[in-house]
Amino acid sequence: MSNPSSSQASRIEFASLSLQPALLQALDSLNFKQMTPIQAASLPPMLQGRDVIGQGPTGSGKTAAYGLALLSRIDASVAKTQAMVLCPTRELADQIAKEIRALARCLPNIKLTILSGGISKRPQLASLEHDPHIVVGMAGRVLEHLAAGTLKLGDLKVLVLDEADRMLGSDFEEASRAIIEQAPKSRQTLFFSATFPEDVRHVSKLMQRDPIEVTIESTATSLVTQTFFEVDPARRVDALAHLLSAHRPESALVFCYSKNDARDVEEVLRRRGFAALGLHGDIEQRERDEVLVRFANGTCRVLVATDVAARGLDIKDLAAVISYELPLDPDQHVHRVGRTGRAGRSGIALHLYAPREYSRVRAIEDALQLEADIEKLPDALLPDRPVLAKVVTLCIDGGRRDKLRPGDILGALTGDACMDKEAVGKIASFDTRTYVAIDKAQAKTALQRLRDGKIKGKKFRVRPIE
């Protein structure tokens, strides 16, 4: 098992690897010079064609590691599917595809297709008319295309399972196994995740050939302040509001055990003045996209989610994670805490537990070899002091299919609408719509001028997202 220290990895540069010049050129353009610990430990054996089990915390560079490995195996002159990444959510598939495309920017004629569930198959079928070199997808949808004959794995060289603990767990194990059985025996198989329970590790070894195990301990947790609070179950939501009011994080991800809890907590927080939204299994994909856009751009300050709904989310600069109740599995606790304190930034993790749930605290202590910092909540909880949103999100009913780019939106606002550039926040583009964050004080003006004017010479419907 390989386990290099951060100081060792910091002295190893990508240029020391036997990567093709086009990949080194892409890394240089992305300002990626030195490898993270998991990249330094896993890339050399992967480039040699070895199977790898890679375990590292969220944000440790796992995607770039296997992305470089699979891109090194692609022969762009052969129009066949040569690499595939399986993952549990559409958001993670989009994130992985974006990173691999960035790494492949200097490689000519590399085609990547995303096969996610919950959306129309029609554009996927059109993309599969000519075999992509790389497929990033969810197991269920990939299986559907395999069954229909629209996807073939006869030339597959590399198979990756991202969040492999979940892909080989109860939710996706059957589908993952079915896909692996259709892949060539000669393939390279790479499994990456933040945690690997023993039962999952056992399953993975049945699917790999003499895998090298790479385990990188979290360095982010030292930057995350974790505090546990015992709470009367009847006061749990009041305690949550107290913690949000006491710490006033710019952004907070609140984890609930069930979708019913997530829905109820979101409703209570919104009623009490918090800029909160929910993320759970009952919301449709479009609404889910809007929730994530609003959380990323600051319209929403508190995201209330279940563990399942939050898996695979790439949330940057998250200030706080709060467990409304502790998970049953300590590994899930690791996934939660790993959402904050990323890329050298500090973060806080606050955890509520009822007296009857103290065994969960002990399980976390045993699993992570730590002594929990347990504090008492005051008898008199603070009055609500929510952090209010400073921006409004506008939705433009036009997107990538209309060749509408973020620069076009910015130009329309700062040019024709005569707005200050500083009043325009994050712009997120989708196939048929675009979201733009506008400073609250100028939102009405921006809305009216976009409605009255044109973007790239065309009129688009524009509306605020409430």
C-alpha positions in Angstrom: 0.0 0.0 0.0 1.3 3.4 -0.9 0.9 6.4 1.4 3.2 9.3 0.6 3.2 12.4 2.7 2.1 15.7 1.4 5.6 17.1 1.6 6.9 14.3 -0.6 4.2 14.8 -3.1 4.8 18.6 -3.2 8.3 18.0 -4.6 7.1 15.8 -7.5 6.1 17.6 -10.7 3.9 16.3 -13.5 6.8 16.9 -15.9 8.7 14.0 -14.2 6.1 11.5 -15.5 6.1 9.8 -18.9 3.1 11.8 -20.1 2.8 12.7 -23.7 3.6 16.3 -24.5 0.0 17.3 -25.3 -1.1 16.3 -21.8 1.9 18.2 -20.2 0.9 21.2 -22.3 -2.7 21.0 -21.0 -1.5 20.7 -17.4 0.7 23.7 -17.9 -2.2 25.8 -19.4 -4.3 24.8 -16.3 -1.4 25.8 -14.0 -1.1 22.3 -12.7 2.6 21.9 -11.8 3.0 19.7 -8.8 1.1 16.5 -8.0 -1.2 16.0 -5.0 -0.4 13.1 -2.8 -2.9 10.8 -4.5 -1.7 11.7 -7.9 1.9 11.1 -7.0 1.1 7.7 -5.6 -1.4 6.4 -8.2 -0.3 7.9 -11.5 3.0 5.9 -12.0 1.4 2.5 -11.6 -1.7 3.5 -13.7 0.6 4.7 -16.5 2.3 1.3 -16.4 -1.2 -0.3 -17.0 -1.7 -1.6 -13.4 -5.1 -1.8 -11.8 -5.5 0.6 -8.8 -7.7 1.0 -5.8 -7.3 4.7 -4.9 -8.7 6.1 -1.6 -8.4 9.8 -0.9 -10.6 12.6 0.6 -12.9 14.8 -1.4 -11.0 17.4 -3.4 -7.6 15.5 -3.3 -7.2 15.3 -7.1 -8.6 11.8 -7.8 -10.3 12.8 -11.0 -7.2 14.4 -12.6 -5.2 11.3 -11.6 -7.4 8.7 -13.4 -8.2 11.3 -16.1 -4.6 11.6 -17.1 -4.2 7.8 -16.9 -7.1 7.0 -19.3 -6.2 9.8 -21.7 -2.7 8.3 -22.0 -4.3 5.1 -23.3 -6.5 6.7 -25.9 -5.7 6.3 -29.6 -7.6 9.2 -31.2 -7.2 7.6 -34.7 -9.3 4.7 -33.6 -13.0 5.8 -33.5 -14.0 3.3 -30.8 -15.0 3.6 -27.1 -11.7 3.0 -25.3 -12.3 4.4 -21.8 -15.4 4.6 -19.5 -16.0 6.2 -16.2 -19.0 5.1 -14.1 -20.4 7.3 -11.3 -23.5 7.6 -9.2 -25.0 11.0 -10.1 -25.6 13.2 -13.1 -23.8 16.1 -11.4 -20.7 14.0 -10.8 -20.8 12.8 -14.4 -20.9 16.5 -15.6 -18.1 17.4 -13.2 -15.9 14.5 -14.3 -16.5 15.2 -18.0 -15.6 18.8 -17.6 -12.3 17.9 -15.9 -11.3 15.3 -18.5 -12.2 17.6 -21.3 -9.9 20.3 -19.8 -7.1 17.7 -19.5 -7.7 16.7 -23.1 -7.8 20.2 -24.5 -4.4 19.8 -26.3 -5.2 16.4 -27.7 -6.8 16.5 -31.2 -10.1 14.9 -32.0 -10.9 13.4 -28.6 -14.7 12.7 -28.3 -16.3 12.4 -24.9 -20.0 11.6 -24.4 -22.0 11.8 -21.1 -24.6 9.1 -20.6 -26.7 10.2 -17.6 -30.1 9.1 -16.4 -33.1 11.4 -15.7 -32.7 13.2 -19.1 -33.7 12.5 -22.7 -31.9 9.7 -24.6 -32.3 11.5 -27.9 -29.2 13.7 -27.8 -27.3 10.7 -26.3 -28.3 8.5 -29.3 -27.3 11.2 -31.7 -23.9 11.4 -30.0 -23.4 7.6 -30.1 -24.0 7.4 -33.9 -20.2 7.9 -34.0 -18.5 6.0 -31.2 -17.0 8.3 -28.6 -13.4 7.6 -27.3 -14.6 8.2 -23.7 -17.9 7.6 -22.0 -18.8 9.1 -18.6 -22.0 7.9 -17.3 -24.4 6.4 -14.8 -24.6 2.6 -14.6 -28.4 2.3 -15.3 -28.3 4.5 -18.5 -25.0 2.8 -19.7 -26.7 -0.6 -19.3 -29.7 0.6 -21.4 -27.4 1.6 -24.2 -25.5 -1.6 -24.0 -28.8 -3.6 -24.2 -29.9 -1.5 -27.2 -26.6 -2.0 -29.0 -26.0 1.7 -29.2 -22.9 1.4 -27.1 -20.2 -1.3 -27.5 -17.3 -2.1 -25.2 -15.3 -4.4 -27.4 -12.4 -2.0 -27.6 -12.5 -0.7 -24.0 -9.0 -0.3 -22.5 -9.8 1.5 -19.2 -12.8 1.2 -16.9 -13.0 3.6 -13.9 -15.5 3.5 -11.0 -15.7 6.9 -9.3 -17.2 6.9 -5.8 -16.6 3.1 -6.1 -17.9 2.5 -2.6 -21.3 3.5 -3.8 -21.0 1.9 -7.2 -20.1 -1.4 -5.6 -22.6 -1.0 -2.7 -26.3 -2.0 -2.7 -27.6 0.8 -4.9 -25.4 0.1 -8.0 -23.6 -3.1 -7.5 -25.8 -5.2 -9.8 -25.6 -2.7 -12.7 -21.8 -2.2 -12.2 -21.2 -5.9 -12.3 -23.3 -6.3 -15.4 -21.3 -3.6 -17.2 -18.0 -5.0 -16.1 -19.0 -8.5 -17.4 -19.4 -7.0 -20.8 -16.0 -5.3 -20.8 -12.9 -7.0 -22.2 -10.9 -9.1 -19.7 -7.8 -7.3 -20.8 -9.0 -3.9 -19.6 -7.3 -1.8 -16.9 -9.7 -1.3 -14.0 -9.4 1.7 -11.6 -11.5 2.2 -8.5 -11.5 5.6 -6.7 -13.4 6.8 -3.6 -13.1 8.7 -0.4 -13.9 5.6 1.7 -13.7 1.8 1.0 -15.6 -0.4 3.5 -14.2 -3.9 3.8 -17.1 -5.6 2.0 -16.7 -3.2 -0.9 -13.0 -3.7 -1.0 -13.6 -7.5 -1.2 -16.0 -7.0 -4.2 -13.5 -4.7 -6.0 -10.7 -7.3 -5.7 -12.9 -9.8 -7.6 -13.1 -7.4 -10.5 -9.5 -6.4 -10.7 -6.1 -8.0 -11.4 -3.6 -7.7 -8.6 -4.6 -4.1 -7.8 -2.2 -1.7 -6.2 -3.8 0.0 -3.2 -3.2 3.7 -2.7 -4.5 5.3 0.5 -4.1 9.0 1.2 -5.2 10.3 4.6 -7.1 13.5 4.7 -5.1 16.6 5.2 -8.2 18.8 5.0 -9.6 17.6 8.3 -6.9 19.5 10.2 -8.3 22.7 8.7 -11.9 21.7 9.7 -13.1 22.4 13.2 -15.5 19.7 14.3 -17.8 20.1 17.2 -20.6 17.8 18.5 -23.7 19.0 20.4 -26.0 16.8 22.4 -29.6 18.0 21.8 -33.1 17.2 23.0 -34.8 15.8 19.8 -37.7 18.2 20.4 -35.3 21.1 20.1 -33.3 19.9 17.2 -34.5 22.4 14.6 -34.1 25.2 17.1 -30.6 24.1 17.8 -29.9 24.1 14.0 -31.2 27.7 13.7 -29.0 28.6 16.8 -25.9 27.2 15.2 -26.6 29.0 11.9 -27.2 32.2 13.8 -24.2 31.9 16.0 -21.7 31.1 13.2 -23.4 32.8 10.4 -21.6 31.0 7.6 -21.7 32.4 4.1 -22.7 29.0 2.9 -23.8 25.9 4.8 -24.7 22.3 3.8 -27.1 20.7 6.3 -27.4 16.9 6.1 -30.6 15.1 7.1 -31.2 11.4 7.3 -34.3 11.3 5.2 -36.0 13.3 2.4 -38.9 14.0 4.7 -36.6 15.5 7.3 -34.9 17.5 4.5 -38.2 18.8 3.2 -39.4 19.7 6.7 -36.2 21.4 7.8 -36.0 23.5 4.6 -39.6 24.6 5.2 -39.0 25.6 8.8 -35.8 27.5 8.0 -37.4 29.4 5.2 -40.3 30.3 7.4 -37.8 31.7 9.9 -36.1 33.9 7.4 -33.1 31.8 6.3 -32.3 31.7 2.6 -32.6 27.9 2.4 -33.4 25.4 -0.3 -33.7 21.6 -0.3 -32.1 18.8 -2.2 -33.7 15.4 -2.0 -35.1 12.6 -4.1 -38.5 14.2 -4.6 -37.3 17.1 -6.8 -37.0 16.8 -10.6 -33.7 17.3 -12.4 -34.4 20.8 -13.7 -35.4 22.0 -10.2 -32.3 20.2 -8.8 -30.1 22.1 -11.3 -31.7 25.4 -10.3 -31.2 24.7 -6.6 -27.5 24.0 -7.1 -27.0 27.1 -9.3 -28.6 29.3 -6.6 -26.5 27.7 -3.9 -23.3 28.2 -5.9 -24.1 31.9 -6.8 -25.2 32.9 -3.2 -29.0 33.3 -3.8 -29.4 30.4 -1.4 -27.2 30.4 1.8 -28.3 27.1 3.3 -28.7 23.9 1.4 -30.6 21.1 3.2 -29.9 17.7 1.7 -29.9 14.0 2.2 -26.6 12.1 1.9 -27.8 10.4 -1.3 -28.7 13.7 -2.9 -25.4 15.3 -2.0 -23.1 12.6 -3.2 -21.0 13.7 -6.2 -21.7 17.5 -5.7 -18.8 19.7 -6.4 -19.4 22.6 -4.1 -16.5 25.0 -3.9 -15.7 27.3 -0.9 -18.3 25.7 1.4 -17.9 27.4 4.7 -19.8 24.9 6.9 -21.2 21.4 7.1 -23.9 20.7 9.7 -25.3 17.3 10.6 -28.9 17.7 11.6 -28.4 14.2 12.9 -25.4 11.9 12.7 -25.2 9.2 10.0 -25.3 5.5 11.0 -22.1 4.8 9.1 -18.9 6.6 10.1 -17.7 6.5 6.5 -20.7 8.7 5.6 -19.5 11.1 8.3 -16.2 11.3 6.4 -18.0 12.1 3.2 -19.9 14.9 4.9 -17.0 16.6 6.6 -14.9 16.3 3.4 -17.2 18.8 1.8 -15.7 21.7 3.6 -12.1 22.8 4.3 -11.0 22.0 0.8 -8.0 23.2 -1.2 -6.2 24.5 1.9 -9.2 26.5 3.1 -10.6 26.3 6.7 -14.1 25.2 7.4 -16.4 24.1 10.3 -18.4 20.9 10.8 -21.1 21.0 13.4 -23.0 17.9 14.5 -26.2 17.4 16.4 -27.1 14.2 18.2 -29.7 13.0 20.6 -28.7 11.2 23.8 -29.8 7.9 22.4 -27.5 8.5 19.4 -24.3 8.8 21.4 -23.2 5.4 20.1 -22.8 7.1 16.7 -20.4 9.5 18.2 -18.4 6.7 19.7 -18.4 4.9 16.3 -17.0 8.0 14.6 -14.3 8.3 17.3 -13.3 4.7 16.9 -13.3 4.8 13.1 -11.4 8.1 12.8 -9.1 7.7 15.8 -10.2 11.0 17.3 -11.7 12.3 20.5 -14.9 14.2 19.8 -15.1 17.8 20.9 -18.5 17.8 22.6 -20.0 21.2 23.7 -23.2 22.1 25.4 -25.8 24.2 23.8 -27.0 27.1 26.0 -30.4 26.9 27.7 -31.4 30.1 26.0 -30.8 29.7 22.3 -30.0 32.7 20.1 -32.7 34.5 18.2 -32.7 33.9 14.5 -29.9 35.9 12.7 -29.9 34.5 9.1 -27.3 35.5 6.5 -29.4 37.1 3.8 -28.8 36.6 0.1 -27.3 39.6 -1.6 -28.1 38.5 -5.2 -31.1 37.5 -7.3 -31.0 34.7 -9.9 -32.4 35.5 -13.3 -33.2 32.7 -15.7 -32.8 33.3 -19.5 -34.7 30.7 -21.6 -31.7 30.2 -24.0 -28.5 28.2 -23.6 -25.8 26.3 -25.3 -28.1 25.0 -28.0 -28.8 28.7 -28.9 -25.0 29.3 -28.9 -25.6 31.6 -26.0 -22.4 32.0 -24.0 -21.7 33.7 -20.6 -19.8 36.4 -22.4 -22.9 37.3 -24.4 -25.0 37.7 -21.2 -22.3 39.8 -19.6 -22.0 42.0 -22.7 -25.8 42.5 -22.9 -25.9 43.6 -19.3 -22.8 45.8 -19.2 -23.3 47.1 -22.7 -26.9 47.6 -23.7 -28.2 47.6 -20.1 -25.4 49.9 -18.9 -24.8 47.9 -15.7 -21.5 47.8 -13.7 -19.6 44.6 -14.2 -19.4 44.2 -10.4 -23.2 43.8 -10.2 -23.1 40.7 -12.3 -22.3 37.5 -10.5 -21.9 33.9 -11.6 -23.3 32.8 -14.9 -24.3 29.1 -15.4 -25.1 27.7 -18.8 -27.2 24.7 -19.7 -28.5 23.3 -23.0 -31.7 25.3 -23.0 -31.3 28.0 -20.3 -28.8 30.2 -18.6 -28.8 31.5 -15.1 -27.2 34.8 -14.0 -26.8 36.2 -10.5 -27.5 39.9 -10.2 -26.9 42.3 -7.2 -30.2 42.6 -5.4 -30.2 46.4 -5.7 -29.9 46.2 -9.5 -32.0 43.1 -10.2 -35.2 44.8 -11.3 -33.3 47.1 -13.7 -31.4 44.1 -15.1 -34.6 42.1 -15.5 -36.4 44.9 -17.3 -33.6 45.8 -19.6 -33.0 42.1 -20.6 -36.7 41.8 -21.3 -36.8 44.9 -23.4 -33.5 44.3 -25.2 -31.9 41.6 -27.2 -29.0 39.2 -26.6 -26.9 38.4 -29.8 -29.7 40.0 -31.8 -32.4 37.8 -30.4 -35.2 38.2 -27.8 -35.2 35.7 -25.0 -37.7 35.1 -22.2 -36.2 36.2 -18.9 -37.6 35.7 -15.4 -36.5 35.8 -11.7 -36.2 32.5 -9.9 -38.0 32.6 -6.6 
